[in-house]
Every structure is written in C-alpha cells, then in structure tokens.
Amino acid sequence: MRVYSEDRVRRLRMVLGIVLAIGVLIAVFAAFILVDGEHRAAGTLAMVVAGLLLGSGGSAFRLLADAGRSAKIATVVTGALCLVSGLALAGSWLALLLPLLGLGLLFLALIPDEVDA
C-alpha cells in the first residue's frame, strides 16, 4: 500500500540525494583526516557518520520506489540520523547543515499526504 504520492516521492528523493552527497563529502573529508594521521579519532568518527548516512540514505532512496510503509520508516530513520550526526560533527559547518536537512526530511516524511488509490 502506497503512503506517499508521486510528488512527495520526488521531493523526498531530492532531499535524500542531498543527504547522500553530504555523506560522500564527509567520507572524503574523513579519508583526508585519516591519511594525515594526527587526528585519528576525529577521522574515525567522521567515517562512521558517513557510513551511517550513506547506508540509511541509500536504503531509503531505494525503498522509495514502491512508496510503502518501509520507505516511510527508512526515511524517518534517515532524518533522525541526520539530526544526531549534526551533534557528532559539532564544530564544523556540517553540524548546522545536517540537522536542517534532517528536520526537512522528517517534515516531508511525516506530514499527511493525499495518496491516490
């Protein structure tokens, strides 16, 4: 059973695409930090955050094809991970951007939608 309309799916895919792009950017930055070797703990934390964002965002993006209940759950989990990841990356500009994306994703995922049966 579909829980999202086609318009909502298109908007969610756009936001999830941005989340995935930021996840790749965090992974690249974490790789540079790890190669440098001075701040291994920060690089490892950033790599874990990137892995979580890429995993949850990718699964939500893939599940949006059928727009069912599992897609809604995966999208909400990705939004919550964006909020928490902003706290984990405190001190960087991504710490502001990720919670804003997470709130937008949660808003799009949870507001009621008119679905054509």
C-alpha positions as CSV (number, residue, x, y, z in Angstrom):
1,M,0.0,0.0,0.0
2,R,1.4,3.4,-1.0
3,V,1.8,6.0,1.7
4,Y,3.3,8.7,-0.5
5,S,2.1,10.4,-3.7
6,E,4.4,10.7,-6.7
7,D,5.0,14.4,-5.9
8,R,6.1,13.6,-2.3
9,V,8.3,10.8,-3.6
10,R,10.1,13.2,-6.0
11,R,10.7,15.7,-3.2
12,L,11.9,13.0,-0.8
13,R,14.3,11.7,-3.4
14,M,15.7,15.2,-3.9
15,V,16.4,15.6,-0.1
16,L,17.8,12.1,0.2
17,G,20.1,12.8,-2.8
18,I,21.4,15.8,-0.9
19,V,21.9,13.7,2.2
20,L,23.8,11.1,0.1
21,A,26.0,13.8,-1.4
22,I,26.9,15.1,2.0
23,G,27.6,11.6,3.2
24,V,30.1,11.2,0.3
25,L,31.6,14.6,1.1
26,I,32.0,13.6,4.8
27,A,33.7,10.3,3.7
28,V,36.2,12.1,1.5
29,F,37.0,14.6,4.3
30,A,37.3,11.7,6.8
31,A,39.7,9.9,4.4
32,F,41.9,13.0,4.3
33,I,41.9,13.3,8.1
34,L,42.8,9.6,8.4
35,V,45.6,9.9,5.8
36,D,47.0,12.9,7.7
37,G,47.3,10.7,10.8
38,E,47.2,13.4,13.5
39,H,43.5,13.2,14.4
40,R,42.6,9.6,14.0
41,A,39.7,9.7,16.4
42,A,38.0,12.6,14.5
43,G,38.6,10.8,11.2
44,T,37.2,7.6,12.5
45,L,34.1,9.3,13.9
46,A,33.6,11.2,10.6
47,M,33.9,7.9,8.7
48,V,31.3,6.2,10.9
49,V,28.9,9.2,10.5
50,A,29.4,9.0,6.7
51,G,28.8,5.2,6.7
52,L,25.6,5.6,8.7
53,L,24.3,8.4,6.4
54,L,25.2,6.6,3.2
55,G,23.6,3.3,4.5
56,S,20.4,4.7,5.8
57,G,20.0,7.2,3.0
58,G,20.7,4.7,0.3
59,S,18.2,2.2,1.7
60,A,15.6,4.9,2.0
61,F,16.3,6.1,-1.6
62,R,15.9,2.5,-2.9
63,L,12.8,1.8,-0.9
64,L,11.0,4.9,-2.2
65,A,10.4,3.1,-5.5
66,D,7.3,1.4,-4.0
67,A,6.5,4.3,-1.6
68,G,5.2,1.9,1.0
69,R,5.4,1.8,4.8
70,S,9.0,0.5,4.8
71,A,10.0,3.6,2.8
72,K,8.4,5.8,5.3
73,I,10.2,4.1,8.2
74,A,13.6,4.3,6.4
75,T,13.1,8.0,5.6
76,V,12.2,8.8,9.2
77,V,15.3,6.9,10.5
78,T,17.5,8.8,8.0
79,G,16.1,12.1,9.2
80,A,16.8,11.2,12.8
81,L,20.3,10.1,11.9
82,C,20.9,13.5,10.2
83,L,19.9,15.2,13.4
84,V,22.2,13.1,15.6
85,S,25.0,13.3,13.0
86,G,24.9,17.1,13.3
87,L,25.7,16.7,17.0
88,A,28.5,14.2,16.3
89,L,30.2,16.6,13.9
90,A,30.0,19.7,16.2
91,G,32.5,22.3,15.3
92,S,32.1,22.0,11.5
93,W,29.8,23.7,9.1
94,L,28.1,20.3,8.5
95,A,26.9,20.5,12.1
96,L,24.5,23.2,11.1
97,L,23.5,21.8,7.7
98,L,22.8,18.2,8.7
99,P,20.2,18.9,11.4
100,L,18.4,21.3,9.0
101,L,18.3,18.6,6.3
102,G,17.1,16.1,9.0
103,L,14.3,18.4,10.1
104,G,13.3,18.9,6.4
105,L,13.3,15.2,5.8
106,L,11.3,14.4,8.9
107,F,8.8,17.1,7.9
108,L,8.4,15.7,4.4
109,A,8.2,12.1,5.7
110,L,5.7,12.6,8.5
111,I,3.1,15.2,7.3
112,P,-0.1,13.7,5.9
113,D,-0.3,13.1,2.1
114,E,-3.1,12.6,-0.3
115,V,-2.4,9.3,-2.0
116,D,-4.4,8.2,-5.0
117,A,-5.6,4.6,-4.5
